[in-house]
Amino acid sequence: MRFTVAIDGPAAAGKGTISRGLAKRFGFAHLDTGLLYRATGRKVLETGLGPEAAALAVGPDDLARVGLRTQAVAELASQVAAIPEVRAALVAFQRDFARRDGGAVLDGRDIGTVICPEAEAKLFVTASAEVRAQRRYDELRLSGQAADFAGVLDEVLKRDARDTGRADAPMRAAEDAVLVDTSEMDIDAALKAAISVVKNRLEGHSA
């Protein structure tokens, strides 16, 4: 069976946690597409390759490397993600993953609009910038990294502006995506809402 769940939304909205939860609940494979851009950014940093060449050189092993979730790599990932040639180089990888047998969940910023517009289920997971900044701030402090809330909020706002304002594949909700606002939801409630959406789509797909 081929069944694709496309999940989009801004940083720290909870889409990664929801995506992993959905994959576990339904037995689907999961791809955090943001790791492709993080791996590309890190490869640029370490090898001196141009962004497009680095994107073409990214493979499954690169996604498993430690250190991809640091703030520095995240910032570089957002920069290379704004380059059309980089996005084009990574499209095939994502689409092949999406249509694998057994079902797949992909999360990112242009999954439901560009990568998998025909996905059987689409969600747009979001939260207020302040809530997302607080989550990221807490995450950084827990991992032992120095953090300043005002600075984290500024980075969140700048990244949102970059992701929504880029000319190629800007972040936006697909017209047929279900909105899940996690600003005032705990993860159990958010995951429950997402499971309900996917379950309904899956039942319709199997009928």
VOPAGU-2260 file (C-alpha; in pm, 1 decimal, decimal comma):
REM VOPAGU-2260
SITE   aa  ch    i         X         Y         Z
SITE  MET   A    0       0,0       0,0       0,0
SITE  ARG   A    1     115,9     350,6     -82,5
SITE  PHE   A    2     -14,5     623,4     149,2
SITE  THR   A    3     158,6     956,4     208,0
SITE  VAL   A    4     113,5    1189,4     503,6
SITE  ALA   A    5     250,0    1538,8     433,0
SITE  ILE   A    6     313,0    1758,4     736,3
SITE  ASP   A    7     428,1    2118,2     704,4
SITE  GLY   A    8     479,7    2403,8     947,3
SITE  PRO   A    9     733,9    2638,9    1102,0
SITE  ALA   A   10    1019,1    2547,9    1335,3
SITE  ALA   A   11     934,3    2427,0    1687,8
SITE  ALA   A   12     560,9    2391,8    1616,0
SITE  GLY   A   13     572,4    2021,9    1704,1
SITE  LYS   A   14     550,5    1873,7    1355,9
SITE  GLY   A   15     851,9    1647,6    1408,1
SITE  THR   A   16     711,4    1495,5    1726,4
SITE  ILE   A   17     370,0    1455,2    1564,4
SITE  SER   A   18     525,2    1300,3    1252,8
SITE  ARG   A   19     720,0    1044,3    1452,9
SITE  GLY   A   20     409,7     965,4    1656,8
SITE  LEU   A   21     200,5     912,7    1344,2
SITE  ALA   A   22     465,3     691,5    1186,6
SITE  LYS   A   23     475,3     475,3    1499,9
SITE  ARG   A   24      95,8     462,5    1532,7
SITE  PHE   A   25      32,0     353,7    1172,8
SITE  GLY   A   26     355,8     165,9    1102,0
SITE  PHE   A   27     470,1     413,6     835,2
SITE  ALA   A   28     825,8     513,2     748,8
SITE  HIS   A   29     923,6     866,3     858,1
SITE  LEU   A   30    1141,2    1129,3     691,8
SITE  ASP   A   31    1229,6    1457,9     857,5
SITE  THR   A   32    1305,7    1645,6     536,3
SITE  GLY   A   33    1467,7    1923,8     736,1
SITE  LEU   A   34    1755,0    1681,6     800,2
SITE  LEU   A   35    1826,0    1681,8     425,5
SITE  TYR   A   36    1888,4    2055,3     439,1
SITE  ARG   A   37    2080,2    2030,6     765,3
SITE  ALA   A   38    2298,8    1757,1     614,6
SITE  THR   A   39    2350,0    1970,9     304,0
SITE  GLY   A   40    2448,0    2273,0     511,3
SITE  ARG   A   41    2689,4    2066,8     718,3
SITE  LYS   A   42    2844,1    1916,8     405,7
SITE  VAL   A   43    2899,2    2266,5     265,9
SITE  LEU   A   44    3063,8    2364,2     593,8
SITE  GLU   A   45    3289,8    2059,5     614,1
SITE  THR   A   46    3382,8    1998,2     250,4
SITE  GLY   A   47    3378,3    2337,7      84,2
SITE  LEU   A   48    3141,7    2207,8    -184,1
SITE  GLY   A   49    2890,0    2447,5    -332,0
SITE  PRO   A   50    2533,1    2411,5    -197,9
SITE  GLU   A   51    2396,5    2232,2    -507,0
SITE  ALA   A   52    2687,6    1987,0    -523,1
SITE  ALA   A   53    2653,3    1922,3    -150,3
SITE  ALA   A   54    2280,8    1850,7    -190,2
SITE  LEU   A   55    2347,7    1602,9    -470,2
SITE  ALA   A   56    2607,2    1428,1    -252,5
SITE  VAL   A   57    2376,9    1382,3      48,7
SITE  GLY   A   58    2281,3    1019,6     119,8
SITE  PRO   A   59    2100,3     822,6     391,6
SITE  ASP   A   60    2416,3     795,6     604,0
SITE  ASP   A   61    2442,7    1174,5     622,9
SITE  LEU   A   62    2098,8    1190,4     786,7
SITE  ALA   A   63    2211,8     967,8    1073,0
SITE  ARG   A   64    2512,1    1179,3    1173,4
SITE  VAL   A   65    2522,3    1340,0    1516,4
SITE  GLY   A   66    2525,5    1716,0    1548,9
SITE  LEU   A   67    2263,9    1794,5    1285,3
SITE  ARG   A   68    2031,7    1961,1    1534,4
SITE  THR   A   69    2260,0    2235,5    1661,9
SITE  GLN   A   70    2150,7    2596,8    1621,2
SITE  ALA   A   71    2443,6    2671,2    1388,5
SITE  VAL   A   72    2353,7    2388,1    1150,9
SITE  ALA   A   73    1985,5    2486,9    1165,2
SITE  GLU   A   74    2071,5    2841,0    1059,2
SITE  LEU   A   75    2285,8    2718,9     769,3
SITE  ALA   A   76    2013,2    2473,2     667,6
SITE  SER   A   77    1761,3    2756,3     641,8
SITE  GLN   A   78    2001,9    2949,1     419,4
SITE  VAL   A   79    2073,3    2665,6     175,3
SITE  ALA   A   80    1701,9    2574,4     169,5
SITE  ALA   A   81    1633,5    2913,5      10,4
SITE  ILE   A   82    1848,2    2819,3    -292,8
SITE  PRO   A   83    1626,5    2681,5    -575,9
SITE  GLU   A   84    1901,0    2450,8    -708,4
SITE  VAL   A   85    1937,6    2288,0    -366,4
SITE  ARG   A   86    1564,7    2226,7    -335,2
SITE  ALA   A   87    1551,1    2081,5    -686,2
SITE  ALA   A   88    1843,4    1848,5    -611,5
SITE  LEU   A   89    1659,5    1700,6    -311,4
SITE  VAL   A   90    1313,8    1660,1    -467,2
SITE  ALA   A   91    1366,6    1310,0    -610,7
SITE  PHE   A   92    1496,2    1174,5    -278,1
SITE  GLN   A   93    1185,0    1298,8     -99,7
SITE  ARG   A   94     932,7    1185,6    -361,8
SITE  ASP   A   95    1082,4     837,3    -382,3
SITE  PHE   A   96    1058,5     807,3      -4,7
SITE  ALA   A   97     699,1     933,6      -4,5
SITE  ARG   A   98     573,2     664,8    -242,7
SITE  ARG   A   99     746,5     368,7     -83,9
SITE  ASP   A  100     537,2      62,3      -3,5
SITE  GLY   A  101     391,6      53,9     345,6
SITE  GLY   A  102     315,4     424,0     381,7
SITE  ALA   A  103     528,4     725,9     467,0
SITE  VAL   A  104     515,1    1040,8     677,6
SITE  LEU   A  105     722,1    1338,2     562,5
SITE  ASP   A  106     753,0    1663,6     753,4
SITE  GLY   A  107     900,2    1988,6     630,6
SITE  ARG   A  108     786,7    2319,7     486,5
SITE  ASP   A  109     677,6    2243,9     130,0
SITE  ILE   A  110     568,7    1879,1     145,5
SITE  GLY   A  111     197,5    1926,0      85,2
SITE  THR   A  112     242,4    2207,2    -166,1
SITE  VAL   A  113     545,6    2105,8    -374,9
SITE  ILE   A  114     695,7    1767,0    -288,8
SITE  CYS   A  115     376,2    1564,2    -244,9
SITE  PRO   A  116      77,4    1769,5    -363,8
SITE  GLU   A  117    -113,0    1443,0    -416,3
SITE  ALA   A  118     -54,1    1320,2     -58,6
SITE  GLU   A  119    -351,7    1134,9      82,7
SITE  ALA   A  120    -333,9    1327,6     412,8
SITE  LYS   A  121    -199,1    1677,4     473,7
SITE  LEU   A  122    -153,3    1870,6     795,9
SITE  PHE   A  123     -13,8    2214,4     869,6
SITE  VAL   A  124     118,7    2222,8    1225,6
SITE  THR   A  125     178,5    2567,4    1370,9
SITE  ALA   A  126     198,2    2769,7    1694,0
SITE  SER   A  127     260,6    3131,4    1787,3
SITE  ALA   A  128     615,3    3261,9    1745,5
SITE  GLU   A  129     642,3    3325,9    2120,2
SITE  VAL   A  130     539,1    2971,7    2211,1
SITE  ARG   A  131     778,9    2825,8    1955,6
SITE  ALA   A  132    1062,5    3044,7    2078,8
SITE  GLN   A  133    1000,3    2933,1    2437,7
SITE  ARG   A  134    1009,8    2569,1    2328,7
SITE  ARG   A  135    1334,6    2620,0    2140,5
SITE  TYR   A  136    1483,3    2816,2    2432,3
SITE  ASP   A  137    1395,1    2536,6    2677,1
SITE  GLU   A  138    1536,6    2279,1    2435,7
SITE  LEU   A  139    1867,4    2463,6    2407,6
SITE  ARG   A  140    1899,1    2509,3    2783,0
SITE  LEU   A  141    1824,6    2141,2    2846,1
SITE  SER   A  142    2098,1    2042,3    2602,2
SITE  GLY   A  143    2346,2    2264,2    2786,1
SITE  GLN   A  144    2370,5    2533,5    2519,2
SITE  ALA   A  145    2375,8    2900,4    2614,4
SITE  ALA   A  146    2053,2    3070,9    2513,4
SITE  ASP   A  147    1880,5    3406,4    2542,7
SITE  PHE   A  148    1501,4    3414,5    2494,1
SITE  ALA   A  149    1498,4    3745,1    2308,1
SITE  GLY   A  150    1770,2    3617,4    2076,2
SITE  VAL   A  151    1587,8    3288,8    2015,0
SITE  LEU   A  152    1262,6    3473,2    1939,1
SITE  ASP   A  153    1446,4    3697,5    1694,1
SITE  GLU   A  154    1591,9    3391,8    1517,7
SITE  VAL   A  155    1247,1    3228,4    1501,0
SITE  LEU   A  156    1094,7    3540,5    1344,4
SITE  LYS   A  157    1379,6    3576,8    1094,7
SITE  ARG   A  158    1355,0    3211,7     995,1
SITE  ASP   A  159     978,2    3241,2     951,5
SITE  ALA   A  160    1030,5    3543,3     727,0
SITE  ARG   A  161    1292,5    3358,9     522,8
SITE  ASP   A  162    1081,9    3042,4     491,3
SITE  THR   A  163     761,1    3222,3     392,6
SITE  GLY   A  164     926,4    3488,2     178,1
SITE  ARG   A  165    1155,3    3282,2     -43,0
SITE  ALA   A  166    1066,4    3280,9    -412,2
SITE  ASP   A  167    1103,1    2903,8    -452,4
SITE  ALA   A  168     861,3    2678,9    -258,3
SITE  PRO   A  169     771,3    2920,0      22,7
SITE  MET   A  170     628,8    2772,6     339,6
SITE  ARG   A  171     249,3    2783,3     337,6
SITE  ALA   A  172     -40,2    2555,8     416,3
SITE  ALA   A  173    -176,4    2353,3     125,3
SITE  GLU   A  174    -536,8    2441,8      46,5
SITE  ASP   A  175    -653,3    2096,3     154,9
SITE  ALA   A  176    -432,7    2071,0     465,0
SITE  VAL   A  177    -588,5    2040,6     809,8
SITE  LEU   A  178    -458,2    2309,5    1047,6
SITE  VAL   A  179    -330,3    2191,8    1386,6
SITE  ASP   A  180    -239,9    2485,7    1614,4
SITE  THR   A  181     -37,3    2354,4    1906,6
SITE  SER   A  182      -0,6    2688,7    2089,3
SITE  GLU   A  183    -224,3    2573,4    2373,8
SITE  MET   A  184    -206,8    2197,0    2320,2
SITE  ASP   A  185      16,1    1941,2    2487,1
SITE  ILE   A  186     175,5    1677,9    2267,3
SITE  ASP   A  187     -83,5    1411,8    2353,7
SITE  ALA   A  188    -370,9    1635,4    2240,7
SITE  ALA   A  189    -187,7    1743,4    1925,2
SITE  LEU   A  190    -101,0    1385,9    1833,7
SITE  LYS   A  191    -457,3    1271,4    1900,8
SITE  ALA   A  192    -588,9    1538,8    1661,4
SITE  ALA   A  193    -337,8    1435,7    1394,3
SITE  ILE   A  194    -415,9    1065,3    1434,7
SITE  SER   A  195    -785,3    1139,4    1386,0
SITE  VAL   A  196    -716,3    1318,2    1057,4
SITE  VAL   A  197    -492,7    1043,0     920,7
SITE  LYS   A  198    -727,2     766,3    1038,1
SITE  ASN   A  199   -1018,0     925,9     850,5
SITE  ARG   A  200    -811,0     968,2     534,0
SITE  LEU   A  201    -679,9     613,2     561,2
SITE  GLU   A  202   -1027,4     469,0     598,4
SITE  GLY   A  203   -1139,9     660,7     291,5
SITE  HIS   A  204    -834,7     545,7      99,5
SITE  SER   A  205    -896,4     180,8     184,9
SITE  ALA   A  206   -1268,0     188,1     109,6
